[in-house]
């Protein structure tokens, strides 16, 4: 998955600044302190997940944030190796259109146009 220096265009992609962490905690996201939430998608099947990069946790179900596991190189949805060299950094980024059509749409707000 993209590293911390990756800065996708916030008018196209959901960024960490758009995530409603208070709502994630209210819905029983971990809340262990120092969370680093981001949304990512599998570049193979396009399944969208909430990830806490600080605690290496992937949230599997937007309706049940207690359903989570350690994230690794295998997509929990298609069960294929999603960490593949030579992919574009944007392959894992979630567009606003994808996000707003997903069950995760409650967890972030698109920034107002400037």
JOHUVEN-V205134 format. One record per pair of residues at least 24 apart in sequence whose ideal C-beta (glycine too) atoms are under 8 Angstrom apart, sorted by the first residue. I is the first residue (numbers start at 0). GAP is how many residues later the second one is. Records with the same first field share a line. If there is no record, write none. Layout:
# JOHUVEN-V205134
I->GAP ; GAP
This chain:
# JOHUVEN-V205134
0->39 ; 50 ; 52 ; 82 ; 91
1->38 ; 87 ; 90 ; 91
3->49
5->83
7->81 ; 82 ; 85
9->101
10->85 ; 100 ; 102
11->83 ; 84
12->77 ; 80 ; 81 ; 82 ; 83
13->25 ; 79 ; 80 ; 81 ; 82 ; 85 ; 94
16->94
17->90 ; 91 ; 92 ; 93
18->88 ; 89
19->86 ; 87 ; 88 ; 89
22->83 ; 84
23->26 ; 41 ; 83
26->38
27->36 ; 37 ; 38
28->30 ; 36
29->25 ; 27 ; 38
38->55 ; 60 ; 65 ; 68 ; 69
39->52 ; 53 ; 54
40->51 ; 52 ; 53 ; 57
41->33 ; 35 ; 36 ; 38 ; 40 ; 50
42->39 ; 41 ; 44 ; 48 ; 49
43->31 ; 34 ; 36 ; 38
44->30 ; 32 ; 33 ; 35
45->52
46->28 ; 29 ; 30 ; 31
47->46 ; 50 ; 51 ; 54 ; 56
48->27
49->54 ; 57
61->40 ; 41 ; 42 ; 44 ; 45
62->40
